[in-house]
Amino acid sequence: MMRTVLALALCALAACTTPELRVAPAAPETAPDATPSARQAIPFASVEMALVTMPIYAATEEIFAQQADGTLALSGLLWADEPPRAVTLDLVRHVREITGALVAPDPWPFRTFAQVRLDVRVRAFYPTATGTFLLSGQYFVAPEENGPDRARSFRLEQPIAGDGAAALAKARARAVRALAEDIVERGLR
């Protein structure tokens, strides 16, 4: 009798739960405006990208959104991948597409060392109360031999056009693409 009651309770609990809604970063084919525009030459043939670091709220699968009073609260949505990993891989792809250089994430998978190391440290990564996606922080460029070390700050906002997960994913994709373009323009050239 007790097993039957327990089984019914578990079934009822399972029926009441809603499936998780996860937001995947927008793929280039679904967000063509998040594809890098023109190719730019850089003085490096190879670029190593350190894993992007993020604040605690941004590094988890839960998506925090800014409230009207400036606080961050759970939005009820989840990222489909860990943001540090996903943003790192997106930046690797964008920098490679923009420059034509050999770009890979840390640990460097090739026999020869990369000519330059790129380290991105995110300070803000969330949808704002004003309907934009905010991405801010600093990046650091450390060449092995070719040129001086560089440190640059960035603050990028992209409008969230529409409601829902797809609009959020597209705004995030545009922000990451804009960061890659900024890194190439101000950091790697």
MOWOVEN-V733545 format. One record per run of one state. SS is the DSSP state (H for helix, E for strand, L for the rest). FROM is the first residue (numbers start at 1). TO is the last residue. If there is no record, write none. Layout:
# MOWOVEN-V733545
ss=SS from=FROM to=TO
ss=SS from=FROM to=TO
This chain:
# MOWOVEN-V733545
ss=L from=1 to=1
ss=H from=2 to=16
ss=L from=17 to=21
ss=E from=22 to=23
ss=L from=24 to=31
ss=H from=32 to=34
ss=L from=35 to=45
ss=E from=46 to=49
ss=L from=50 to=52
ss=E from=53 to=53
ss=L from=54 to=55
ss=H from=56 to=59
ss=L from=60 to=61
ss=E from=62 to=66
ss=L from=67 to=71
ss=E from=72 to=79
ss=L from=80 to=82
ss=H from=83 to=99
ss=L from=100 to=101
ss=E from=102 to=105
ss=L from=106 to=115
ss=E from=116 to=127
ss=L from=128 to=131
ss=E from=132 to=143
ss=L from=144 to=149
ss=E from=150 to=159
ss=L from=160 to=164
ss=H from=165 to=188
ss=L from=189 to=189
